[in-house]
Amino acid sequence: MLQVNFIRENFDSVVERLKKRNKDFEPLLKKVLELDEKRRQLKTDSDQIQARLNKLSKEIGNLFKQGERKKAEILKVKTGELKNKTKELSAELEKVTKELTEILWQIPNVPHESVPTGKSEEDNEVVYQWGEIPRLDNKALPHWDLAKKYDIIDFELGTKITGAGFPVYKNQGARLQRALINFFLDRNTRAGYSEVQPPHLINEASGFGTGQLPDKEGQMYHIEKDNLYLIPTAEVPVTNFYRDVILDEKDFPVKNTAYTPCFRREAGSWGAHVRGLNRLHQFDKVEIVRIEHPDKSYEALDEMVEHVKTLLQDLELPFRIVRLCGGDLGFTSALTYDFEVWSAAQKRWLEVSSVSNFETFQANRLKLRFRDKHNKKRLAHTLNGSALALPRVVAALLENNQTPEGIVMPEKLRTYTGFEKIQ
């Protein structure tokens, strides 16, 4: 959530940069300032009346001590009127504050200056590409056929048990899943990330803290009886570790990694592009989360991008990095880099990671602050990235490495899988 002071002090810049999201937010931003001015005036009026009440209370006490009961009773009537006025102001202040907050929830994060203009993923900017694109023969199979051929992923059984988008991993497929999770966690902890195991359910406060609510409730699975949500990513519970926390400047950087299953309704998704592992309702992902000093967050973002690069290089997967345009940028993000691996059988790029800097947008919702060297409380910056999401990594590994003798595992993964080939 944007800070009102930030909007006020940088109004023209905020209006202009939000235009990259292909929507005019100026009316909402003006309404924010109007309501904030009204809120501040109501607070001032309320404080002045309270000060007057305090003064009258002392006067009344003194009059009673002096035996001036009649004068004291007259003043008591006056305090009653002021108390009623205070109640009216308090109710109005609560109403205005609620309206202000609800409007702030509708305004997305301000895109970083480097975010390209554009309306959709077609306008994203490719900033890096690595690896040789594999060329398969005409008999090459997509991963959903390879999964059936080698009996490693059963999509039909998952549909029977739960529904489409909930596959069952079997035999070497299950071992590959476990191997990738451990591989990613080990690489992340070697890079200085502390491993944590968060809950897989969150409450409303956690959803609001990281921006899934009220924007994306339709994409999350909701347990109505307990008013809890299944997590869409480990980013949500891990970042919420620091909700209502005040860090010291010396605590930076805060670096966590977590493996969790992720749950997404993916409402409205259908067609060939979501077949197999391309789009699931439940999937495994290893996440990295950082809490940073505002002066260091973009340096940290670059470090995260370099780290995810090494993971894909170790897996020998051709990939590219794209900087998301304003029209494709997530609601809470200031700048996002997507990593896409090449799927040889499908002959297209598949997203496997998003690495984002949210600046103070989440921290403002979370009330996540730190004390700087002057002992002043400031909002921290939050960042997160997939390191990595498993389904499309598995799809690319299966498709790109298929041979007549089986599916060859990358060399650096073999100590984790315990086998060189799926066969």
C-alpha positions as CSV (number, residue, x, y, z in Angstrom):
1,M,0.0,0.0,0.0
2,L,1.4,3.4,-0.9
3,Q,2.1,5.9,1.8
4,V,-0.1,9.0,1.8
5,N,3.0,11.2,2.4
6,F,4.7,9.7,-0.5
7,I,1.8,10.4,-2.8
8,R,1.5,14.0,-1.5
9,E,5.2,14.7,-1.9
10,N,5.6,13.0,-5.3
11,F,2.1,13.5,-6.8
12,D,3.0,14.3,-10.4
13,S,5.7,11.5,-10.5
14,V,3.3,8.9,-9.0
15,V,0.6,9.8,-11.5
16,E,3.0,9.6,-14.4
17,R,4.6,6.3,-13.4
18,L,1.3,4.6,-12.7
19,K,0.3,5.4,-16.3
20,K,2.7,2.5,-17.2
21,R,-0.1,0.2,-15.8
22,N,-2.4,1.5,-18.6
23,K,-4.9,3.1,-16.3
24,D,-5.4,6.6,-15.0
25,F,-5.1,6.6,-11.2
26,E,-5.1,10.4,-10.9
27,P,-8.7,10.6,-9.7
28,L,-8.1,8.0,-7.0
29,L,-4.9,9.7,-6.0
30,K,-6.6,13.1,-5.7
31,K,-9.3,11.5,-3.6
32,V,-6.6,10.1,-1.3
33,L,-5.2,13.6,-0.7
34,E,-8.7,15.0,-0.2
35,L,-9.7,12.4,2.3
36,D,-6.4,12.7,4.1
37,E,-6.8,16.4,4.4
38,K,-10.3,15.9,5.8
39,R,-8.9,13.2,8.2
40,R,-6.2,15.5,9.5
41,Q,-8.6,18.3,10.0
42,L,-11.0,16.0,11.9
43,K,-8.1,14.8,14.1
44,T,-7.0,18.4,14.8
45,D,-10.6,19.4,15.7
46,S,-10.9,16.4,17.9
47,D,-7.6,17.1,19.7
48,Q,-8.6,20.7,20.3
49,I,-11.9,19.7,21.8
50,Q,-10.2,17.1,24.0
51,A,-7.7,19.8,25.2
52,R,-10.7,22.0,26.0
53,L,-12.3,19.2,27.9
54,N,-9.2,18.6,29.9
55,K,-9.0,22.2,30.8
56,L,-12.7,22.4,31.8
57,S,-12.3,19.2,33.9
58,K,-9.6,21.0,35.9
59,E,-11.7,24.1,36.3
60,I,-14.7,22.1,37.4
61,G,-12.6,20.3,40.0
62,N,-11.3,23.6,41.3
63,L,-14.8,25.1,41.5
64,F,-16.1,22.2,43.5
65,K,-13.2,22.6,45.9
66,Q,-14.0,26.3,46.3
67,G,-17.7,25.5,46.9
68,E,-18.8,27.1,43.6
69,R,-21.1,24.3,42.9
70,K,-23.5,26.3,40.6
71,K,-20.7,27.5,38.4
72,A,-19.3,23.9,38.2
73,E,-22.7,22.5,37.1
74,I,-22.9,25.0,34.3
75,L,-19.4,24.0,33.1
76,K,-20.4,20.3,33.4
77,V,-23.3,21.0,30.9
78,K,-20.7,22.5,28.6
79,T,-18.4,19.4,28.9
80,G,-21.4,17.2,28.0
81,E,-21.9,19.2,24.8
82,L,-18.2,18.9,24.0
83,K,-18.2,15.1,24.7
84,N,-21.1,14.7,22.2
85,K,-19.2,16.7,19.7
86,T,-16.1,14.5,20.3
87,K,-18.2,11.4,19.6
88,E,-19.5,12.9,16.4
89,L,-16.0,13.8,15.3
90,S,-14.7,10.3,16.2
91,A,-17.4,8.6,14.2
92,E,-16.7,10.9,11.2
93,L,-13.0,10.3,11.6
94,E,-13.5,6.5,11.6
95,K,-15.6,6.7,8.5
96,V,-13.1,8.9,6.6
97,T,-10.2,6.7,7.6
98,K,-12.0,3.6,6.4
99,E,-12.8,5.2,3.1
100,L,-9.2,6.4,2.7
101,T,-7.8,2.9,3.4
102,E,-10.2,1.3,1.0
103,I,-9.1,3.6,-1.8
104,L,-5.5,3.0,-1.0
105,W,-6.1,-0.7,-1.4
106,Q,-7.2,-0.1,-5.0
107,I,-4.0,1.7,-6.0
108,P,-1.2,-0.6,-7.1
109,N,2.5,-0.1,-6.5
110,V,4.3,2.6,-8.4
111,P,6.4,0.9,-11.2
112,H,10.2,1.4,-11.0
113,E,11.6,3.9,-13.6
114,S,13.1,1.0,-15.5
115,V,9.8,-0.8,-16.1
116,P,9.0,-0.7,-19.8
117,T,5.7,0.5,-21.1
118,G,3.4,-2.1,-22.6
119,K,0.0,-3.8,-22.3
120,S,0.8,-7.5,-22.0
121,E,3.5,-10.2,-21.9
122,E,4.2,-9.6,-25.5
123,D,5.6,-6.2,-24.5
124,N,8.0,-7.6,-21.9
125,E,11.7,-6.9,-22.4
126,V,14.2,-9.7,-22.8
127,V,17.3,-8.7,-20.9
128,Y,19.3,-11.9,-20.9
129,Q,19.4,-15.4,-22.5
130,W,21.5,-18.4,-21.8
131,G,22.0,-21.9,-23.2
132,E,21.6,-23.6,-26.5
133,I,18.1,-24.4,-27.6
134,P,17.9,-28.2,-28.0
135,R,16.6,-29.6,-31.2
136,L,14.6,-32.8,-31.0
137,D,13.6,-35.2,-33.7
138,N,10.0,-35.5,-35.0
139,K,9.3,-38.4,-32.6
140,A,9.9,-36.2,-29.5
141,L,7.1,-36.3,-27.0
142,P,5.6,-33.5,-24.8
143,H,6.1,-34.0,-21.0
144,W,2.5,-35.3,-20.5
145,D,3.1,-38.2,-22.9
146,L,6.6,-38.8,-21.4
147,A,5.0,-38.9,-17.9
148,K,2.6,-41.7,-19.1
149,K,5.3,-43.6,-21.0
150,Y,7.7,-43.8,-18.0
151,D,4.9,-44.0,-15.4
152,I,6.2,-41.0,-13.4
153,I,3.2,-38.6,-13.2
154,D,-0.4,-39.7,-13.3
155,F,-2.7,-36.9,-14.2
156,E,-5.8,-39.1,-14.5
157,L,-5.4,-40.5,-11.0
158,G,-5.0,-37.0,-9.6
159,T,-8.3,-36.0,-11.4
160,K,-10.0,-39.0,-9.9
161,I,-8.9,-38.2,-6.4
162,T,-9.3,-34.4,-6.4
163,G,-9.8,-32.9,-9.9
164,A,-7.8,-31.5,-12.8
165,G,-4.6,-29.7,-11.8
166,F,-3.7,-32.1,-9.0
167,P,-1.3,-34.6,-10.4
168,V,0.1,-37.7,-8.6
169,Y,3.9,-38.1,-8.8
170,K,5.1,-41.7,-8.9
171,N,8.3,-43.7,-8.9
172,Q,11.1,-41.8,-10.4
173,G,8.8,-38.8,-10.8
174,A,8.3,-38.6,-7.1
175,R,12.0,-39.0,-6.5
176,L,12.7,-36.2,-9.0
177,Q,10.3,-33.9,-7.1
178,R,12.1,-34.6,-3.8
179,A,15.5,-34.2,-5.5
180,L,14.7,-30.8,-6.9
181,I,13.3,-29.5,-3.6
182,N,16.4,-30.6,-1.8
183,F,18.7,-29.3,-4.6
184,F,17.1,-25.8,-4.5
185,L,17.1,-25.6,-0.7
186,D,20.7,-26.6,-0.4
187,R,21.7,-24.1,-3.1
188,N,19.7,-21.4,-1.3
189,T,21.1,-22.1,2.2
190,R,24.7,-22.1,0.7
191,A,23.9,-18.6,-0.6
192,G,23.1,-17.4,3.0
193,Y,19.3,-18.0,3.1
194,S,18.0,-19.4,6.4
195,E,15.6,-22.3,5.8
196,V,12.2,-22.1,7.4
197,Q,9.0,-24.2,7.3
198,P,6.0,-22.0,7.4
199,P,2.3,-22.9,7.8
200,H,0.4,-23.7,4.6
201,L,-2.7,-21.8,5.8
202,I,-2.9,-18.1,6.4
203,N,-5.3,-15.7,8.1
204,E,-6.8,-12.6,6.6
205,A,-4.2,-10.3,8.2
206,S,-1.4,-12.2,6.4
207,G,-3.3,-12.0,3.1
208,F,-3.7,-8.2,3.5
209,G,-0.1,-7.9,4.6
210,T,1.4,-9.1,1.4
211,G,-1.3,-7.9,-1.0
212,Q,-3.2,-11.1,-1.8
213,L,-6.2,-9.5,-0.2
214,P,-8.4,-7.8,-1.2
215,D,-7.0,-8.1,-4.7
216,K,-6.8,-11.8,-5.3
217,E,-9.2,-13.6,-3.0
218,G,-10.9,-15.2,-6.0
219,Q,-7.6,-16.9,-6.8
220,M,-7.0,-18.4,-3.4
221,Y,-8.7,-21.5,-1.8
222,H,-10.8,-20.2,1.1
223,I,-11.7,-22.4,4.1
224,E,-14.8,-20.5,5.1
225,K,-15.6,-22.2,8.5
226,D,-12.2,-21.1,9.9
227,N,-11.7,-18.1,7.6
228,L,-8.3,-19.3,6.5
229,Y,-6.7,-19.4,3.1
230,L,-4.4,-22.0,1.5
231,I,-1.2,-20.3,0.6
232,P,-0.5,-19.4,-3.1
233,T,3.2,-19.1,-2.4
234,A,5.6,-19.3,0.6
235,E,6.2,-15.6,0.1
236,V,3.0,-14.9,2.0
237,P,3.6,-16.7,5.4
238,V,7.4,-16.0,5.4
239,T,7.1,-12.3,4.7
240,N,4.4,-12.1,7.4
241,F,6.9,-13.4,10.0
242,Y,7.9,-9.8,10.1
243,R,4.5,-8.2,10.3
244,D,4.4,-5.6,13.1
245,V,8.1,-6.1,13.7
246,I,10.7,-3.3,14.2
247,L,14.2,-4.4,13.0
248,D,17.5,-2.8,13.7
249,E,19.6,-1.5,10.8
250,K,22.3,-4.1,11.7
251,D,19.8,-6.9,11.1
252,F,19.9,-6.5,7.4
253,P,19.9,-8.4,5.2
254,V,17.2,-10.7,6.4
255,K,17.2,-13.8,4.1
256,N,14.8,-16.8,4.3
257,T,14.1,-19.8,2.0
258,A,11.2,-22.1,2.3
259,Y,9.7,-25.1,0.5
260,T,5.9,-25.4,0.5
261,P,3.2,-26.7,-1.7
262,C,1.3,-23.9,-3.3
263,F,-2.4,-23.7,-4.0
264,R,-4.0,-21.6,-6.7
265,R,-7.5,-21.8,-8.1
266,E,-6.3,-20.4,-11.5
267,A,-9.9,-19.5,-12.3
268,G,-10.5,-19.0,-16.0
269,S,-7.5,-21.0,-17.2
270,W,-8.0,-23.6,-19.9
271,G,-6.7,-24.7,-23.3
272,A,-3.6,-26.4,-24.7
273,H,-1.2,-23.9,-23.0
274,V,-2.2,-25.1,-19.6
275,R,-2.0,-28.9,-20.3
276,G,0.0,-31.2,-18.2
277,L,2.3,-29.4,-15.7
278,N,2.0,-26.0,-17.4
279,R,-0.8,-24.8,-15.1
280,L,-1.7,-26.6,-11.8
281,H,-3.9,-26.0,-8.8
282,Q,-1.4,-27.6,-6.4
283,F,2.4,-27.5,-7.0
284,D,5.7,-27.4,-5.2
285,K,7.9,-24.4,-5.0
286,V,11.0,-23.2,-3.2
287,E,10.9,-19.5,-2.4
288,I,13.5,-16.9,-1.3
289,V,12.4,-13.9,0.7
290,R,14.5,-10.9,1.7
291,I,13.9,-7.9,4.0
292,E,16.3,-5.1,3.0
293,H,17.4,-1.6,3.8
294,P,15.8,0.7,1.2
295,D,19.3,1.8,0.1
296,K,20.3,-1.8,-0.7
297,S,17.1,-3.4,-2.1
298,Y,18.0,-3.0,-5.8
299,E,21.4,-4.4,-5.2
300,A,19.7,-7.3,-3.4
301,L,17.3,-7.7,-6.4
302,D,20.3,-8.1,-8.7
303,E,21.9,-10.7,-6.3
304,M,18.7,-12.7,-6.4
305,V,18.5,-12.6,-10.2
306,E,22.1,-13.8,-10.3
307,H,21.4,-16.6,-7.8
308,V,18.4,-17.9,-9.8
309,K,20.6,-17.8,-12.9
310,T,23.0,-20.3,-11.3
311,L,20.2,-22.7,-10.4
312,L,19.0,-22.9,-14.0
313,Q,22.6,-23.2,-15.3
314,D,23.3,-26.0,-12.9
315,L,20.2,-27.8,-14.3
316,E,21.5,-27.1,-17.9
317,L,18.2,-25.6,-18.9
318,P,18.2,-22.9,-21.6
319,F,16.5,-19.9,-20.2
320,R,15.9,-16.2,-20.7
321,I,15.1,-13.3,-18.3
322,V,12.4,-10.8,-19.1
323,R,11.7,-7.5,-17.4
324,L,7.9,-7.2,-17.1
325,C,6.2,-4.2,-18.7
326,G,3.7,-2.1,-16.8
327,G,0.7,-3.9,-18.2
328,D,2.1,-7.3,-17.0
329,L,3.5,-6.2,-13.6
330,G,1.9,-7.6,-10.5
331,F,-0.2,-5.3,-8.3
332,T,2.3,-5.2,-5.4
333,S,5.5,-5.1,-7.4
334,A,7.7,-2.2,-8.3
335,L,9.9,-4.2,-10.6
336,T,9.8,-7.9,-11.6
337,Y,12.1,-10.2,-13.6
338,D,10.6,-13.4,-14.9
339,F,12.7,-16.4,-15.7
340,E,11.5,-18.6,-18.6
341,V,12.9,-22.0,-19.6
342,W,12.7,-23.4,-23.1
343,S,10.3,-26.3,-23.5
344,A,11.7,-28.2,-26.5
345,A,8.7,-30.4,-27.3
346,Q,6.2,-27.6,-26.9
347,K,8.5,-25.2,-28.6
348,R,7.8,-22.3,-26.3
349,W,9.1,-20.5,-23.2
350,L,7.7,-21.4,-19.8
351,E,7.9,-19.2,-16.7
352,V,9.6,-20.8,-13.8
353,S,10.4,-17.9,-11.5
354,S,9.5,-14.3,-10.8
355,V,11.9,-12.2,-8.8
356,S,10.4,-8.9,-7.5
357,N,11.1,-5.8,-5.4
358,F,8.1,-4.5,-3.6
359,E,9.9,-1.5,-2.1
360,T,7.8,-0.3,0.9
361,F,4.4,-1.4,-0.6
362,Q,4.1,-4.6,1.5
363,A,6.1,-3.2,4.4
364,N,3.5,-0.4,4.8
365,R,0.7,-2.9,5.0
366,L,2.8,-5.1,7.3
367,K,4.0,-2.2,9.5
368,L,7.4,-3.7,9.0
369,R,9.9,-1.1,10.1
370,F,13.5,-0.7,11.2
371,R,15.5,1.8,13.3
372,D,18.1,3.6,11.3
373,K,21.4,4.9,12.7
374,H,19.6,8.0,13.9
375,N,17.1,5.8,15.8
376,K,14.3,6.9,13.4
377,K,11.7,4.3,12.4
378,R,11.5,3.7,8.7
379,L,9.7,1.2,6.4
380,A,11.9,-1.6,5.1
381,H,11.9,-3.0,1.6
382,T,10.6,-6.6,0.8
383,L,11.7,-8.8,-2.0
384,N,10.9,-12.4,-3.1
385,G,11.6,-14.8,-5.8
386,S,10.9,-18.4,-6.9
387,A,14.0,-20.5,-6.6
388,L,12.4,-22.4,-8.1
389,A,8.8,-23.5,-9.0
390,L,8.9,-27.1,-9.9
391,P,6.2,-28.0,-12.4
392,R,7.6,-26.3,-15.5
393,V,11.2,-27.0,-14.5
394,V,10.2,-30.7,-14.5
395,A,8.4,-30.3,-17.8
396,A,11.5,-28.8,-19.4
397,L,13.8,-31.4,-17.9
398,L,11.7,-34.2,-19.3
399,E,11.2,-32.7,-22.7
400,N,14.7,-31.3,-23.3
401,N,16.6,-34.4,-22.1
402,Q,14.6,-37.2,-23.7
403,T,16.6,-39.8,-25.7
404,P,15.7,-43.2,-27.1
405,E,17.4,-44.7,-24.0
406,G,15.5,-42.6,-21.5
407,I,15.4,-39.1,-20.0
408,V,18.9,-38.0,-18.9
409,M,19.3,-36.1,-15.6
410,P,21.6,-33.1,-15.4
411,E,24.9,-34.0,-13.9
412,K,24.6,-31.8,-10.8
413,L,21.2,-33.2,-9.9
414,R,22.2,-36.9,-10.0
415,T,23.5,-37.0,-6.4
416,Y,20.0,-35.9,-5.4
417,T,18.0,-38.2,-7.7
418,G,20.1,-41.3,-7.2
419,F,19.8,-42.1,-10.9
420,E,21.2,-40.8,-14.1
421,K,18.2,-41.6,-16.3
422,I,14.4,-42.0,-16.1
423,Q,13.8,-45.2,-17.9
